[in-house]
Amino acid sequence: MAPSRQTIALAAVGSMGKFVCEALLRDDRFDVVVISRGRDPWFTSRDIPVHVSDYSSDSVLSVLDETNATALLSFLNLNDERYITIHRAFLSACQASKTCKRLMPSEYCGDVERFPDRPRFYGTTREPFRKILKAEAGDVEWTCIENGWFMDYFLPKEKSYMRPVPDEFPINLDAWTARVRGTGDEPQSWTLARDVGNAIVELCASEQKWEPITYVCGEWGTYNDAIKTMESFYDRPIPKTHTPAQEIRDYVAANLDNDQVYAVQAVMCDEWSIDGATVVPKETTLRQREKYFGNCRFSTLQEVLQRAKGVEGVV
């Protein structure tokens, strides 16, 4: 007898969630449903069922039990107290559900075990919810996916669902400029969003218990290395400016109470990078790759640039 298909529920699907949707649609082990505040033609054009919800516990629970979902994946990208409130509702819905006993909150950060409060606005949102999960999850299995920076930010905007973040990411393709934070030799890690999506689907298929933190990575390196790769690939130099590490740290220290201002958050991302907090731990990442992701391929920056050159649309 063929194994039964699992239904995976995706909440607040944004850019990253679209890659997970596509990976689930390609995999005959799964059905997918979306929980959203509204309807989007992107989903209806792919025949993905959308359940409109206010993200309250009761609303989400009704969807989970109606669809017999086995896992709830959140892509809610908020950087204020609403992140905690809504994720608490997601956890409560899973706790009350008859079938859905796996929860993946929206994370996509770096080494959160060594740097739980980086970037700073994650320290007031993601880290408190991680503590809630550790203390209150009960019979709900959970994991936080951490991948460093998305490699998609090295690509032209039409090549990814991920929206460009030129104030946060040091390389601006439209302007063809680079802003080196610190020395540029601080360790970093990058992962293609599609590879992250494929890994999430494999994790949903795994019968092994999820670990609280799951790391994935396409490439470890530095921004100085990445800039050289870009210059070599496009055969043109990138004009560079430099922001000293102390200037970044002084600005953050003076603006700790303004972490809801986007300009401040952007510099807090600079701090995240110069602290080496974006880099996922290699030993743990490779161990988990062997444990969960034997069917996954993780692309290097050079491979992604080459692939983007050869295809139209999203890589």
N, C-alpha and C positions, 0 to 999 in steps of 0.2 A: 504494500500500500504506500502511495506517495505521501510524504510528510505534508501536514496541513500548512497552509499559508498563514503567516503572521500578519496582522494589521498594525502598522506603525502610525501613530498620530504625531503630526508636526504642528506646533503652535507658533503663531507670530512669525510666519515664514518670510524672511527677507532675502537678501542676496545669497548668503551662505546656504540657507534652507533650500533654495532652488537646485543647487547641486545635489543635495541629499534626495530631493524629489526625483530628479532624473536618475540617480543611481537606484532608487527603489523601483522605479518604473521599469528599469532594465532587468530587474532580478525577479525571477518567477517564484521566489520564496516568500514574497511580500505583496501585500496591498498597502496603499497609502491613503490617509485622509488628512485633511488640513483643517485646523481650528484657527479661525481668523475673525477679526472685527468686521470684515467686509469681504466682498467677492472681488476677485481679480481675474481678468481675462486670461492671464498667463496660466492659471490653473484650469479654468473651464476649457481652454483650447487643448488641454492634454487629458481631459476627462478625469481630473482629480477631484473627488468629492470635497466640497468645502462646507464646513459647519460654522455658521456665524455664532460668535460667542462674545460675552463681555469679559471673559477670562476669570469670572468668579469660580470658586470651587464647584458649586452645584452645576453651573453651566458646562464646565469642562468634564465633570464626572458623567453627565448625561451622554456626552459624545463618546467618551471612553467605553462606557458600558453598552451603548447602542451599537457600536462598531466592533466590540470585543477586542479592542486594541490591547497589545501586550507591552508597548513602550510608548512613552511620551517624550518627544524631543522638542526642546524650546530653543527658539532663535530670537528671543526678545532682547533687543539691544537698547536698554535704558541704563542711564548712569545716575539715577537718583533713587529715592526710597521706593518708587513704584516697582523697581526691579525686585526688591525683596518681597513686597506685598503680593505681587502677581505670582512669583515663584512659590511663595508659601501656599497660594491657592492651588497651584499645580501639584505640589507635594500632597496637600490634603486630598485632592481628587484621586491621586494614585493610591493613597492609603485607604480610601473608601471604595475604590473600584474592585469589582470581582475579578477582573482579568489583567489590569494594567499595573504591574509591579516593578516596572523599570522607568527611571526618570533620568534624563540628560539635560541639565540646565544650560543656559546659554553662557558660554565662557570664551574659548578661543584666545587664550592668553599665552604666557610663557612658563617659566619655572615658578609655579605658584607655591611650591613647597618651601623653597628658599626665599622667595620674595612674595609673600601672600598679599602685600599691600601695594604692589606695583601693577599697572600704573595706579596712581593714588586714588582715582575715582573708582577703581575696582576694589580698592581696600575698604571703601565704604558701601559697596554693593555686593560684589561677588564673594568676598571673603566672609562677611557676616552670614550670607546664605550657605556657604560651605560649612560653617560652624553649626547652623541650624540642621543641615543634613546629617552631620556627624552625631548630633544629639537626639534628633527626633525622627529620622527616616523610618525606623522600625523595620517592617517587612518589605520596604521599598528599596530595591537595589538601585544604585545611582553611580554615575561617573561624570567627571568634568573633562572635556576634551581640550587639550592645550597643544598648540601648533606653532607658536612663535608668530611672526608676521605672515600674512598671506602673500605668497609669491606673485599673486595676480597683480599686485600693485606695481610690478615691474613691466606690466603689459599695457598696450593701448586700451583705452576704456571700452572699446567695442569688442574686446577679446574676453571679457569676463562679466559675470553678473555683479561682481564686487565693484562698488562705486569708488572712484579715486578719492584718496584722502591726502591731497598735496600738503596740507598744513601739518600732517602727522608723519607721513612717510618722507624720507629724505630725498628721494629721486622724483622729480616732476617731469614726466614724459612730454606733456604738452609744451611746457616752457623749455624743455631740454636743459635742465639745471639740476645740480645736486647740492644739498646742504649737509656738510659733514658735521655730525654732532660729536663732541669730544675729539678723540684722535682718529676715529674711523676704524680703529683696529679692535674695538670692543667686540666680543663674540656675539653672534646673532644666529637665529635659525629662521628658515622660511619654508612654507609648505603650500603647494598649489591647492586652492579651494576644492577643486574637483577630486583631488587625491584625499583630502580630508573627508569629503562626502562619501567616497567609496569606503574609507576606513570605518566611518560611522555605521554604514550598512553591514559591514562584516562584524562589527561589534554587536549589532542587533541580532545577528544570526548565531553568535557564539553562545554555546551552552555553558561556557566557563563563567564563573562569577566575575562581575566587573570589579575592577579596582577603583578606589575613590577618584584617583587622578589618572587619566590616560594621555600619554604623550605620543604625538606623531610629528615627523619631520621629513622634509624633502632634501634639505641641504643645511649644513652648518658652515658658517663663514663669517666674514666681516663686511662692513659696507665699503671699505676700500677695495676689497676683492670684488664685490658685486659691481662697483662702478667700473672697474677694469673690464669685467666681463661684458657689461653693456657697451662700453666704448669699443671693445674689440668686435662685438657682434654687429654693431651698427656702423663701424669704421668711421667714427667721428668722436672728437673729445667732448666731454661734458664740462661746461664751466662750473666751478665749485666755489662755494662760500663755506666758512667755518664758524661754528658756534662753540666756544670753549665750554668744557664741562662745568667749570665753576660758575659761569654765567647762567647756565641752565639750573644748577642747584640753588643759586641765590634767588632766582626768579620764583622757583617752586616754593622755597621756604617763605617767601614774602606773600605768597598767594594761596596758602593752604586752605583758607576760608572761602576761596572763590572757585572751588573745583567744579561748579556747575557752569562756569563760563567756558565756552568752547576754546577760546584762545589760550586759556590756562590749561585746559585738558591737553591741548596739542603739545605744550611744553612739558607737561607731565609724561607724555609719550616719549619725548626726548630723554627725559630722566630714566624712563623704563629701559631705553636702549643703552644709554651710557653706563647704567648699572650692571649690564649683562643679564638683566632679568628677562629679556625676550627669549634667551636661548634655552631650549628644553634640554634636560639632562641626557647626555648621549647614552650612557650605560642603561638607564631605565627605559629610554625610548627603544633601543635595540632589543632589549629583553621583551618588552611588550609587543614589538613588531613580530617577533618569533612566536609569541604566545597567541596573539589575536589576528595578525594581519598577514599570514602567509600567502593569501591570495591577492594581496594588494601590491601595487607598484608605486613608489614614491619618486617623483620626477626631480631632477636637478634644474637649476636656473637655466643653464645652457640648453637643456632639452626642451624646456618650456618655451624659450625664445624661438628655437628652431620650429617647434610645433606651431606656434602662433603665426609664424611667417608663412606656413604652408597651408593654412586653413582659413576659411572665411567664418566670421562669427565667433561664438564663445569657444574657448579652448577646453 
